[in-house]
Amino acid sequence: MPDDERCPAAHAEDPTSCTGPHHAVRILDAQGHETWGCEHHAARLLASLDGGKVFPGEVGGAATRVAAAADTIRPFPWLTDAPRTETSQRSHAENRDRRDT
């Protein structure tokens, strides 16, 4: 699929391509706005949202996989030069690991 036909969950600055159907899952932000996405971009979007939620779409099991992936992805992962020193800049898993030590 051409890069100009990426799913709605793909951030304009995220250079990565979609993986799978564009309606694999539905992502809802804390204000109730929703978008559909492939598993890859939905996970990256969910990791970048504060209070976001994932709901099933057209692909069985995708919502569970997206939630698990988002847990380990840092917010806005396409910003590779950004320092990751604040809690809000690390993945949920990294923050849990820091609390456990």
Summary of the structure (lengths in Angstrom):
residues: 101
radius of gyration: 13.5
end to end distance: 43.8
largest distance: 44.5
contacts: 285
relative contact order: 0.17
helix: 36%
strand: 12%
